[in-house]
Amino acid sequence: MHSLQGLINLTTPEHTRWHELYPNYGEDWNITNWEDTGEPIGKLSQCDQINMTHEDIGETEWFHVDRVTITLRLMSYPGLVEEKYIEFKGSYDHAVLLEPLLTSWSGVHPDYGRIYNITALTSGGELPELDIGDLIGLTDLETRQETWWRAEDVATGLFFNGPPNVSFVSPENKPYHTEDVPLTFTVSESTSWIGYSLDGQTNVTISGNTTIIGLSDGVHTIIVYAKDIAGNVGHSNMVYFTVDTVPPIIDILSLENKTYTSSSVSLDFIVNEPTSWIGYSLDRQANVTIPGNTTLSGLSNGSHKITLYAQDIAGNTGASETIHFSIIAEQAQPFSLEGLVIATIIVVAGITLVLLYRKRKSS
């Protein structure tokens, strides 16, 4: 963070404005509360807690101060076309501004982490110290190349780790068919405390991934919180999930416990909730998957029984009442070779008798 008010009075940091340099460059914040918990007492310093409010969206976050330092806003010289922010690698020390040569600085934006030494200085400001308007020679310790920059702002800098990032693995925004749901998540850094809030209730402390047991049927919400070693508290997004341990109810409408005179019968039914699968078992045979209402064809004469099954979105499987029914349908007479032979003999014999009769009559 780079103070938008230059070098602030560290004894009264509330209501000062700050420009975020990393990781979300360009966002502006206000210090709205300060807890003086670090040393020295009475000054904004390492280990203090500060409450910062985002100027645009009004979001407020707590931060643990890791370091109070000095930041410089620089423009390339000559030309003044390239902007750079650097921060002093040590804690705040006004002596650095009085004798800046060979002091070590770290790039913050846009070259985060690159290390520089101030190896030359030409005073252009009004103060006998590093000031706005001074020309600074920066030597990159990796390339050993010196470049020149003009100081546009000399300000107090704050360095701190933001709150840890917490990401859910489970539960997901979906239904579960068990009252015991795994709670699995990741945290971006080491923690001193982790807890969760279920359905807006008081936080429950946990040591890591766990299982939430005994959940009631219905919609639930959960948030996981984590505090890092520095004391910053982060939290996950709120996840909505549903527990559904009740199997679907299936009512068969068209089949009854009676006798049918056709070998094809309709299988019509209703299910009381959306399904992911439907099937039936006829006469205890393997399940046959169907998309919905259907017709049972080619049924043999005799007794039959059928059970319908359905699985809901959560994975619960329900079964209908088993229907017992009978088929008595007229069967087509089977083809008989013996009958055909007898019929042929009769026809031939008849023709023969007719011919013999005509022959005798003519003689």
Buried (B, 14 or more C-beta within 10 A) or exposed (E): BBBBEEBBEBEEBEEBBBBBBBEEEEBEBBBEBBEBBBEEEEBBBBBBBBBBBBEEEEEEBBBBBBBBBBBBBBBBBEEEEEEBBBBBBEEBEEEBBEEBEEBBBBBBBEBEEBBBBBEEBEEBBEEEBBBBEBBBBBBBEEEEEEBBBBBBBBBBBBBBBBBBEBEBEBBEEEBBBBBEBEBBBBBBBEBEBBBBBBEEEEBEEBEEEBEBEEBEEEEBEBBBBBBBEBBBBBBBEEBEBBBBBBBBEBEBEEBEEEEBEEBEBEBBBEBBBEBEBBBBBBEEEEBEEBEEEBEBEEBEEEEBBBBBBBBBBBBBBBBBEEBEBBBEEEEEEEEEEEEEEEEEEEEEEEEEEEEEEEEEEEE
